[in-house]
Amino acid sequence: MKKAIIVLVITGMFGWAIFDLVYDGDKEQNEEITEEEQNYQATDETELIENEESANNDQSSANEIGLNVGNTAPDFTLETLSGDQVSLSDYRGKKVMLNFWATWCPPCRAEMPAMQNFYTDNDVEVLAVNLISTETAKQDVVDFVDSFGLTFSILLDEGNQVALAYGIRPIPTTYMIDTNGVIQKKSFGPMNQEQMEQALTSMN
């Protein structure tokens, strides 16, 4: 009887030792898995936050009004050569070439035929802002437009207010603006038609 009890106790202790060993192993494994899951989850959440921050930064840049590539172009309202009032925001949803020029500027004169061909050959709006305050007379602009056969919009910047807002120094200066009103390219000096079309192709 005593032998049976002793055998039973030893068997129980042996079984308990095995159970405890297996349990501890499973517990450690589960803890490792849990830790891995936590690390994975933390990494996943970090990447998600970083992606959201990156997207927010891009959106913030696009929503910021400014003169750098990636900024929303400052809005303005000017009178056309024909007497109509137009705003840059009127052209939202369209690709826009915003050009600052004057009749007395030789590079501007050299650029105009390319601008006219670019306008005719592509789905784009060309807004040519004339620095009318630097002209001898408005008739000079009318004669220039007739001489070059220009059919795109000619805007008159009285007092050069828009030119000052856009920080225009050399002319011609061109801003390529996408359908969302965001500046995609700035060019100082005359552009040829190929350069204009390359800039257009890369825009939304």
VENKAHU-V128150 format. One record per backbone hydrogen bond with DSSP energy under -0.5 kcal/mol. NH is the residue of the N-H (numbers start at 1). CO is the residue of the C=O. E is the energy in kcal/mol with one decimal. If there is no record, write none. Layout:
nh->(NH NH)
co->(CO CO)
e->(E E)
This chain:
nh->(5 6 7 8 9 10 11 12 13 14 15 16 17 18 19 20 21 22 23 24 25 26 27 28 29 30 31 32 33 34 35 36 37 38 39 40 41 42 43 44 45 46 47 48 49 50 51 52 53 54 55 56 57 58 59 60 61 62 63 64 66 70 71 72 73 78 79 80 81 83 86 86 88 90 91 92 93 94 96 97 98 98 99 99 100 101 105 106 109 110 111 112 113 115 116 117 118 119 120 121 122 124 125 127 127 128 128 129 129 130 130 131 132 133 134 135 140 141 141 142 143 144 145 146 147 148 149 150 153 155 155 156 157 157 158 160 161 164 165 166 167 168 172 173 174 175 176 177 177 178 181 183 184 185 187 189 189 196 197 198 199 200 201 202 203)
co->(1 2 3 4 5 6 7 8 9 10 11 12 13 14 15 16 17 18 19 20 21 22 23 24 25 26 27 28 29 30 31 32 33 34 35 36 37 38 39 40 41 42 43 44 45 46 47 48 49 50 51 52 53 54 55 56 57 58 59 60 72 183 68 64 181 86 156 84 154 80 78 84 76 87 88 89 179 91 177 125 96 175 97 127 173 129 102 104 105 106 107 108 109 111 112 113 114 115 116 117 118 122 95 97 125 126 153 99 127 128 155 101 130 157 131 132 137 137 138 138 139 140 141 142 143 144 145 145 126 128 153 79 130 155 156 157 158 160 161 162 164 163 100 100 187 98 185 96 175 182 178 71 176 176 174 172 187 192 193 194 195 196 197 198 200)
e->(-2.3 -2.9 -2.8 -2.3 -2.7 -2.8 -2.6 -2.3 -2.8 -2.6 -2.6 -2.6 -2.4 -2.1 -2.6 -3.0 -2.2 -2.6 -3.0 -2.5 -1.9 -2.6 -2.8 -2.6 -2.4 -3.0 -2.7 -2.5 -2.7 -3.0 -2.7 -2.7 -3.1 -2.7 -2.8 -3.0 -3.1 -3.1 -2.8 -3.0 -2.8 -2.6 -2.6 -2.2 -2.7 -2.8 -2.7 -2.5 -2.9 -2.5 -2.5 -2.7 -2.6 -2.4 -2.6 -3.0 -2.5 -2.2 -2.3 -1.2 -1.9 -2.7 -2.3 -2.4 -2.5 -2.6 -0.7 -3.2 -1.9 -1.8 -2.7 -0.5 -1.8 -1.2 -1.8 -1.5 -2.0 -2.1 -2.9 -3.1 -0.6 -3.1 -0.7 -2.8 -2.4 -2.4 -1.2 -0.7 -2.1 -2.2 -1.6 -1.6 -0.6 -2.0 -2.5 -2.2 -2.6 -2.4 -2.3 -2.4 -1.0 -1.6 -2.9 -2.9 -0.6 -0.6 -2.7 -3.6 -0.9 -0.8 -3.6 -2.2 -2.1 -0.8 -2.3 -1.3 -1.2 -0.7 -0.8 -1.8 -2.9 -2.0 -2.6 -2.3 -2.6 -2.1 -0.9 -2.0 -1.1 -2.5 -0.6 -2.8 -2.7 -0.6 -1.3 -1.9 -1.0 -2.2 -2.1 -2.1 -1.2 -2.9 -0.7 -1.0 -2.8 -2.9 -2.8 -3.0 -0.6 -2.7 -2.0 -3.0 -3.3 -1.3 -2.6 -3.1 -0.6 -2.0 -2.5 -2.1 -2.0 -2.1 -2.3 -1.2 -1.4)
